[in-house]
Amino acid sequence: MYGYHGKALVVDLTTRTHRWDAIGGDALRNFIGGIGLGTYLLYRYCPPGAEPLGPDNPLLFVGSPLVGTRLTTSSKFAVLTKSPLTGFIADSLSSSHLATELKKCCGDALIIVGAAAGPTLLRIEGDALEPDRITVKFEDASDLAGLGAAAKEATVKERLGDTRYRVACIGPAGEAQVKFASISNDGGRQAGRCGLGAVMGSKNLLAVALRGHLPVEVAQPDAVRNYGKDLSRRSLGAATEKYRNLGTMANVAVFNRLGTLPTRNFRESTFEGAEQVSGEELHRSHLQRNAGCANCTIGCERILVSRDKGNGKGKGSVRMEYESLFALGPLCGVSDPDVVIRAAAICDDLGMDTISAGATLAWAMECYEQGLLTDADTGGVELRFGNGDALLKTLEDMGHRRGIGNLLAEGSRAAASVVGHGSKAWAMQVKGLEMPGYEPRSLKTMALGLATTPRGACHNRSSAYEADFSDRVDRLSVDETRGRITADSEDFEAVLDSLIWCKFLRKAFHDFYEESAQVYSMVTGWELTAEDLRRCGERISNLKKLFNIREGWTRADDTLPPRTLEEPLPTGVAAGVGLSRDDLDFMIAGYYGARGWTGDGLIPESKLAELALTESALGRQVAANGQTRFR
């Protein structure tokens, strides 16, 4: 095979064994790789009703056919499991050199099942083309326990004495099974959302070290090389000049001007301190250097450093993206850039998703100001909006599950269920996943995307906001077009996240589906048309939904927080604009119709058959050699 290996390495932490499971060509063509192939494998390997933090819940690291080709932005991998935060599908992406090592030594996926008896380092070395020569070791990791994510990675590499190993690990938050713990890799990059690190921690797996040997081969190396040069050239213009200069931090000022910057737990959509934490100001006063992901020609990362010379953690440099900046700044009413930078550094060291951490803290701040949480609950910390010291202290408590942090480590939905007294109304989450930095009342198409996306409130699995930021629609009103726009955006993102291309690259294509199909054929040698890729996107989106249905999804799960449906915006150019439940239901009905689903959001058997998603089509075949073979 070219671009693929046709197999996955399955590691059982309970029995300390491993095996190779074959993946047939049909599954690879139908689900591509990355998020798509990961969804397929999760559906097959995760038993229905599995407890997210139980040993039966698998943890999957999945590559793609483009990994190792040196095509720009293609060094990415997906991590999937059943989310402890939502109970539904958890899928996240990360960009790093780990992706190439994963493909070299684990084939198309590493599937981790079971749970170790004690703290464990999983060490895998070898060549997926020579499965009998693969080395899988289960090493004691007691010395790693309690270390921050960066220190864990450094300690593992020092122990192994080989810098060619690439490491994925959890921080103290993952060990404590904080429900939104992340998985860190390659010097602080995160597979962040949905609580992947908590699942890794539940398995007593503190780190995974990978080293492969042979390079990845493609079917048409000259064609791939020539196309790659052209795409790299085009990629330089793929992002706007502002993004190239400031990274995604540029969104703060833009969103504030448009009245779509969530502030103080979505109570407002503009922030009076936006200038202090804007991309422009941080770039001027705190920029340490620019950076890029592995094998990237765009380089949108900005490494910032705090000027605060005082005592306390979180003083080191940190990668800063818009979502971290929004969640730890405006959402919590904090306008001190040094505090925001330190807060992001604390989250990275502890191994916590910054969006969920910030949003859960913003919920707690509102509870404190409403008198539902007192000084006795917070240990004397005045957990008010704008209190930077309280933000930093409580983040530490969350990561270690100390005091009030133990409650907040469960996420805003679960914490609101404990506190009660109407606090669920301002728990800003969908399906249990905290909201990203997009105000749904002033971005109506994005509102629909946030409500319907399978993993919960998500800005990465739906690009519906692009319509709102264009002249295609009126972003402050609703109409019958939003369902089709949102469905198409999800399918587009599904293909993007399965090949895997960077989202900033999407504007570099003359025709995304046509070019991506050509690249796929160059890499794998398998012919695939643009229409085939479109159908793959639809198939992947439907299988995500099918997984959720199997795990208990109902129509009531596709909604938005009460605040967004009951309170109009009080500030900004969109002041007075709201989003009614009737308007949201109208758009959801259009979305279900565009998908070909029932009025209750279920997938008819005819649609499953059309997309080859029936149980018989997804079923298992046991090969003569005893391997589990997936079509």
GULUMDREN-985135 format. One record per residue (C-alpha): residue in three letters; x negated, y, z negated. Coordinates in steps of 0.001 Angstrom, whole numbers, plus 500000, padded with zeros to 6 digits. Each point is the difference from the previous one (the first is absolute). Last residue first. Layout:
# GULUMDREN-985135
ALAXYZ...
END
This chain:
# GULUMDREN-985135
ARG513708496093494390PHE498645499509496521ARG497994496877499294THR499613498633496499GLN497046497672500165GLY500571496312499395ASN497781498799502847ALA503051498989502004ALA501341503519499972VAL502855501055497770GLN502349502398501750ARG501486502890498094GLY503000502097500757LEU500261503538501378ALA501924498938503116SER502076497500498015GLU500710502598497320THR501197502432502647LEU497729502931500775ALA499470499473503738LEU501052503617500712GLU503164499123501917ALA500753497177497540LEU499798502395497058LYS502212502483501861SER502611497300500681GLU499845498871496380PRO501076503474498942ILE497590502082497876LEU501615501557496929GLY500314503751499518ASP503510499954498579GLY501442501420503229THR498340497117501832TRP496675500317501758GLY499278500798503659ARG497079502235499010ALA501563503083501570GLY503218499180498159TYR498200499671496687TYR498374503375500619GLY503283501644500947ALA501610498684496813ILE497000501310498047MET500441503447501556PHE503669500206498985ASP499183498634496542LEU497429502769499542ASP502479502673501063ASP502709498565497756ARG497580499891497065SER499394503691500523LEU496658501572500865GLY499444503563498869VAL498949503378501390GLY500395503002497685ALA496388501081500380ALA498495498578503223VAL497638502951500552GLY498726499518496458THR501694499401496685PRO503091498524498313LEU500446496867502118PRO503474498553499647GLU500647497494497178GLU502194496906500352LEU498488497715502623THR496318500790499388ARG500463499837496225PRO501848496684500230PRO496871498256501355LEU500344498706503588THR501802496996501439ASP499460496661501695ASP500047497748496913ALA503813500132499795ARG500245498037503268THR498568496974498210TRP496491498498499738GLY499679496802497923GLU496659498413500899ARG501302498334503173ILE501366503341501131ASN496572501518499376PHE498268497375502132LEU502576500518502763LYS499332503745499909LYS496297499440500526LEU500893497494502739ASN502146502613501738SER497215502563500098ILE497561497370501328ARG502382498946502781GLU500690503585501050GLY496289500733500209CYS499343496771501900ARG502784500951502438ARG498217503263500727LEU496784498058500520ASP501654497671502515GLU501398503069501793ALA496484501395500371THR498927496684501470LEU497812497259498515GLU497634497736501874TRP497748497967497748GLY496246500395500501THR499735501063496363VAL498044503262500179MET500775501194503513SER503615498844499642TYR500456501934496758VAL498362503038501585GLN502477499888502889ALA502950499660497631SER498684502929497958GLU499732502096503149GLU503576499334501103TYR501485500341496517PHE498221503259499164ASP500344501754503358HIS497469502831500402PHE498517498962496673ALA498070502439497796LYS503107501126498092ARG500219496659498178LEU496391500206498795PHE500839501804496763LYS502064496994498977CYS496933497779500138TRP500438496930502210ILE500535496441498648LEU501301498015502350SER502604499394497315ASP500322503466498501LEU500461501690503386VAL502511497333501033ALA502021500448496800GLU499650503783500251PHE501698499947503390ASP502757497728498700GLU500598502348497065SER500100503039502293ASP502455498289502345ALA502350499216497111THR499767503588498716ILE500714501605503368ARG502880497575500664GLY501630500789496672ARG499364503756500218THR501859500553503265GLU503505500188498503ASP499442503362498318VAL498733501479496752SER498936503527499060LEU496935501792498594ARG497429498353502298ASP501809501159503132VAL498863497391502489ARG497652499446502945ASP498193503322499496SER497260498385497930PHE499143499792496285ASP503218498138499262ALA499317497517502797GLU496518499330498600TYR501569499378496576ALA501412496724501325SER496487498522500003SER501120497023497940ARG497731497430498350ASN497548502615498775HIS502243502584498324CYS501569497517497597ALA502802499894497477GLY500521496236499729ARG498205497044501608PRO502875499311502405THR500406503556501409THR503683500953499804ALA500284502944497625LEU496668501646500776GLY500649499743503733LEU503440501548499628ALA498588502912498035MET497281500303502641THR502695500791502531LYS501480502610497638LEU496803501863499185SER501122502937497834ARG501956497871497522PRO497492497160500327GLU497050501954498533TYR496851498169501139GLY497163499397497565PRO500500496278499354MET502821498554497860GLU499365497320497371LEU500667496368500848GLY502762498360497927LYS502380499351502905VAL499803503736500645GLN498402502225497358MET500299503450498502ALA501110499153496473TRP501996503222499572ALA503492498497499871LYS498635496971498141SER499529502324497016GLY503737499941499293HIS499607499268496310GLY497936496852500705VAL496475499741498573VAL499603496282500785SER501651500050503443ALA498069503185500758ALA496725498169499325ALA500982497218502423ARG500767502461502783SER497026502270499278GLY497277497358500070GLU499180497276497450ALA496715501687499055LEU502113502873498646LEU501144497883497058ASN496495498870499061GLY498682503501500602ILE502163501293497156GLY497528498315497650ARG497169498279501851ARG500572497978503156HIS496344500376501092GLY500729501667503338MET503017501811498575ASP498040501379497048GLU497302501356502314LEU502668501664502152THR501526501397496817LYS496804501784498972LEU499411501534503431LEU503564501260500415ALA500188501278496416ASP496806502002500536GLY501458501440503197ASN503197501284498406GLY501848501407503026PHE503240498181499336ARG500208498988496361LEU498750496897498209GLU499013501733496806VAL497878497144498632GLY500725499251496338GLY499843496250500400THR502396500083502946ASP502934498274498317ALA499656501881496690ASP499536503208501952THR503422499364501497LEU501409498369503133LEU503680500566500757GLY499722503664499019GLN500770501331503488GLU496476501433500285TYR498586496616499068CYS502238498171502479GLU498906502451502696MET496384499288499198ALA500710496255500054TRP501455500230503523ALA496938501978501111LEU497796497306498449THR501799497320501997ALA499545502071503153GLY496305500556499348ALA499223496343499301SER502198498781502857ILE498295502316502485THR496479499527498609ASP500020496210500229MET497936498754497084GLY496556498333499878LEU498664501402496735ASP497066501630501786ASP502170501171502905CYS502680501385497688ILE497405501818497882ALA498437501516503127ALA503412501236501147ALA500579501620496604ARG496569501633500078ILE500755501518503410VAL503415501209498843VAL498565501489496812ASP497257501839501899PRO502600501310502449ASP502029501679497228SER503519500441501400VAL501801497279498047GLY503808499961500184CYS500095496186499844LEU501281499649503568PRO497883502994501004GLY496681498386498974LEU499571496307499215ALA502563498810502551PHE499304502670502628LEU496205499593499947SER500210496224499973GLU502377500068502974TYR497966502602501875GLU496795498005499914MET496968500472497768ARG497051497634499840VAL498317500504496634SER496795501385498556GLY499318499633496310LYS501504501871497077GLY502783497507499294LYS499273499421496357GLY499675502542497237ASN497642502644498762GLY499754503362501672LYS498092500890503156ASP503115500521502129ARG498872500749503564SER501753496858501230VAL498709498319503149LEU501757499369503268ILE499379497453502751ARG502144500772503033GLU501024497236502349CYS501228500844503516GLY497021498473501797ILE501394499489503519THR497382497670501533CYS500604497083497646ASN498112496696499705ALA500359499828496229CYS502011502894498619GLY498813503562500308ALA498295502594497864ASN499644503733499492ARG497909501302497132GLN500069501580496539LEU502970502269500542HIS501128501733496797SER500234503743500589ARG500727500631503666HIS501506496622500897LEU502080500064496835GLU501258503483500833GLU500920499178503606GLY501530496669499093SER502294501772497600VAL499784499498496250GLN499677503669499015GLU502220501119502889ALA502817497689498963GLY500305501512496519GLU503474501469500591PHE501158496592501185THR502846499537502473SER502539497180500276GLU501436500203496496ARG501357497499497473PHE498191497245501892ASN498086498899496867ARG498426503387499388THR499406500769503688PRO500714498076503191LEU498509501982502929THR502718500249502691GLY500767503693500096LEU498335500542503370ARG497350502339498575ASN499238497572497184PHE499733497159502496VAL497434501910502044ALA497950501110496987VAL499834496509498511ASN499708498159503327ALA496418501165500605MET498892497463497374THR500433497481502831GLY496459500766501135LEU498769503587499789ASN497979500564503161ARG501221497176502214TYR503499500341498559LYS500047503744500782GLU498684499378503521THR502879497615500620ALA499297496294500062ALA499628497923503160GLY497472502372501584LEU496954498091498833SER501880496781500686ARG499831500642503737ARG496239499505500048SER500263496883497869LEU502716498707502324ASP497753500420503035LYS497085498218498348GLY502270497221498769TYR501436499449503471ASN496510499430501351ARG499029497615497194VAL503260498056500196ALA499653499600503774ASP496386498867499643PRO500862497514497209GLN502917498328501801ALA501137497025497892VAL498721501281496659GLU497508498501497546VAL499679500864496311PRO496469499877498625LEU498781497027497945HIS499022499938496341GLY502689500920497506ARG499632501376496489LEU502883500534497617ALA500188500898496312VAL503380499948498227ALA500371501649496593LEU501903499903496725LEU502183496965500691ASN501777499089496780LYS503009499152502216SER502153502611498283GLY497254502506500790MET500335499401503737VAL503758500469499668ALA499451503219498053GLY497561501205502643LEU502620499597502729GLY502374502273498096CYS502173501460502776ARG497590502569501482GLY496258500226499866ALA497715498020502192GLN497321502414498926ARG496660501284501231GLY497615500543497104GLY496594498886501217ASP500866497190502359ASN503023498585498222SER502581500772497336ILE503255498108499469SER502786502056498443ALA502045499921496797PHE503615501131500332LYS501558497533497539VAL497170500408497509GLN498863496411499612ALA497504500783497223GLU497228498467502120GLY501268501991502958ALA499933503201497974PRO496473499215498753GLY498721500100503588ILE500556497473502754CYS497558498654502559ALA499233499585503689VAL496340499458500853ARG497923499842503161TYR496850497882499909ARG497223501252502270THR498378501728497030ASP498657496678498772GLY498770499556496446LEU503179498207498969ARG499871501453496487GLU499198503493501265LYS502863499830502477VAL502402498870497294THR498820502701497603ALA500444502744502611GLU503544498877500809LYS500944499773496339ALA498463503403499235ALA502040501608502772ALA503233498375498796GLY499500500897496370LEU498719497294497694GLY502334498386497483ALA499147496427500937LEU497014499742502329ASP497802498057497557SER502737497386499670ALA499763499335503722ASP499281496271500031GLU499507498789503563PHE502366498113502266LYS497972499196503110VAL501129499407503580THR497280499112502511ILE500974499439503631ARG497879497425501797ASP502817497586500813PRO501992502839501541GLU497359500787502662LEU501812502602502133ALA501117501751496798ASP496344500595499138GLY498618500112496523GLU500345501681496651ILE502827500310497507ARG499622501128496389LEU503065500223497775LEU499049501716496747THR502105498760497107PRO501243501089496588GLY501555496901498397ALA502292497068500787ALA500384501060503626ALA503427500444501545GLY501725498347502955VAL499832501163503612ILE497588502087502066ILE500527500136503771LEU497050501376501973ALA501080500771503545ASP499020499801503674GLY496810498059499395CYS498543500160496509CYS496257500406500662LYS499663502337502964LYS503428501605499740LEU499613500958496368GLU496472501259500636THR501346502308502700ALA502806501369497831LEU497686500537497008HIS498264502680502058SER502811502304498980SER503449501365500760SER502885499000497770LEU503591499078500702SER502893499174497703ASP502968497661500012ALA502257499116497100ILE503238498225500894PHE502745500117497402GLY500157499659496199THR499501503776499827LEU497119500706497595PRO498715496425499652SER499764499925503808LYS499973496707501852THR496644499792501744LEU498133501575502882VAL496572501499500665ALA499181501249503498PHE496615500525501589LYS498260502767501891SER496866500405502064SER501903501080503152THR499487503775499642THR497997500211503270LEU499579496759501911ARG496966498218498563THR501564496627500916GLY499586498630496480VAL503645500419499048LEU502159500385503117PRO501752496620499679SER501166500877496487GLY499029499162496444VAL502117498829497060PHE499345499900496255LEU502896498178498338LEU500898499650496324PRO502411497152499370ASN502760500022497364ASP500134496508498502PRO497670500930497127GLY502489502457498484LEU499735503774500024PRO502457500456502872GLU502235497172498710ALA500896497850503002GLY503671500164501025PRO499446498331503348PRO496539498384500087CYS497334502275501520TYR497972498096502605ARG502312500155503037TYR501397503525499625LEU496576501224498919LEU498450498471503117TYR502454501766502302THR499634503307498181GLY496218499680500175LEU500159499353503731GLY501892503254500416ILE498102502091497447GLY496623499113501484GLY500283497650502970ILE502005499611503243PHE503352498710498642ASN501454498251503063ARG496702499315501736LEU498331498621496871ALA503050497942499032ASP500248498514503482GLY496273499237500084GLY500131497708496994ILE498643500727496542ALA498041497114498466ASP499535499674496272TRP496438499613498715ARG499473498771496441HIS498704501186496661THR499686498678496464ARG499679501471496526THR503154498159498860THR501610503111498520LEU498234502519502231ASP501257498359503187VAL498291501468503064VAL501620499785503444LEU497749500973502927ALA502112500854503033LYS499899498606503510GLY500286500798503691HIS496613501721500133TYR501115503185501742GLY498484502716502193TYR498970497361502547MET500969496390499439
END
